[in-house]
Amino acid sequence: MAANSRLTIAAHALAWLALAHRRGEGVLTSEQVAASVKSNAVVIRRSLGELRRAGLVEVRHGAGAGWSLARAPEGISLLEVHDAVDGRPPFALHHSEPNLECPVGRGIRPALSGVYGRVEQAMRRELAAVTIADVLRDVLRE
């Protein structure tokens, strides 16, 4: 199963918007962001729409249309981005009930629930500690 890249695409778009702002560009179009991500503009608009609903970006329509950050990049954590585009936990239990007459089937959910909960909390702590400004700083270092 392929890993989900929605957080990566959203962080990329936000870092590009932050750099554009730093350079004095007011807004970027979906096409400009898509060119940087090397993705389809429709995919980018969908991601930016989710970020807009979360209050992380703004959109301007009409003349000079485009997207911009709604807040300073120092004030946008990767946790907020994650929650905006894909707030699902990193792991899930069975979609259907396992065989409860089997000793493993009976005990697997309780055995894994605690582990998965701790993994999710650790992931959320890490994402909360990193901002879009941090990502852009690290990107520009390379």
N, C-alpha and C positions, 0 to 999 in steps of 0.2 A: 504494500500500500504506500502510495506517495505521501510525503509530508505536506502539510498545509503551508502554503507560502503567503497567505493573506496578510499576516503581520509584517512580513518582509516587504511586500509590495507597498503597504500603507506607510511603513517607516521610510522607505525609499522616497515615496511621493512627498512626505512631510519634510524630509531633509532637503529635497530639491526646492520645495517652496521656501524653506528657511534660508537657503543659499540665495535664491532669487531676491528675497526681501533684503538680505544683507548687501546685495549688489545694487539695490535701489530699484529693482523691477517691481512694479506694483502687483501684478498677478501673472500667473502662468495658465495657459489653456490646457485642457485635457490632452490635447495632441502633443504639447510640449512635454508634459509629464510622461505621457506614454512613450515618447521617443527616448527619454532617459531610462525608463524601466524596460524598454524594448518589449512593450506589450500593446495590446489593442486598446484604443481610447475608450471603448465601451467598458472594458474591465476597469480601467482607471476611474472613469466616471462613477461606476458602481461603488468602488472603494472610497472615493472622495465623498460620495453621497452619504455613506455610512459615517465618515469622519465629520461631515457637516452636521448630521443629526446628533452627534455626540458633542457638538460645540467646539471642535478642534480646527475646522477650516470654515472659511466663508466663500460664497460664490457671488460674483458680480455678473449681472446679465446686461445685454445691450452693448453699446459701444465700450470698448475696453474690457470685454467680458473675460472672465477667468477665475481662478482659484487663488486664495491666499490663506495664510495662517490666521486663525481667530485669536490666538494668544501667542505670547513669546515662546520660542522653542524651549527655553529653560523651564517653562511651566507646563510642558506636555510630556508626561511619562509614557514609556512603552506599555505600561499596564493599561493606561487609558486607551491607547491605540489598540491593544489586544482586545480589550472589552468592547470597543467600538466595532471592530471588524470580525471578531470571532471569539467570543467570550467562553467558548466551550472548554471544559477541563481537558488536560492533555491525554487522559486515559478514560476509558469507560468500561463498565462491567458488561456482562452478556446482555444482548438485546432481548433474549428470551430466557425464561427460568431454566437453569440447568437441572439435570436429573437429581432430585433431592433424595432419592434412595441410594445414590452412589455416595460414598464417604467424601470424595473430592468434590462432587457436584454440590453436596450439602454445605461444605465448608469454604468453598473457594471465594464466594462473595465477601463474607466477613474477613477472610484472611487478606484479601487484596484491598478492601475499602480503606483501611487505615493507611496503608502504604500509599495508595493513590492520593488520598487527602493530604498527606505530608508532602508529596511531590508537588501537588498543585500549590500549596502554600509557599513552598520554597521558590517555585517559578514566579508566583505573584510578587514575592518580596524582591526578587532580582529585577523583574520588569519595572517595579515601582521605583527602583533606585537609579534607573537610567532615563535620561530625557532625550528629546530630539536634538537638543543642543549638544549633548554628549555624543550622539551618533554622528552628527555633522562634523564635530571636532575630530572624531576618530577617522571618519571617511577622508577628510582633507589632509590627515597626517600621512596617508599612504602615498 
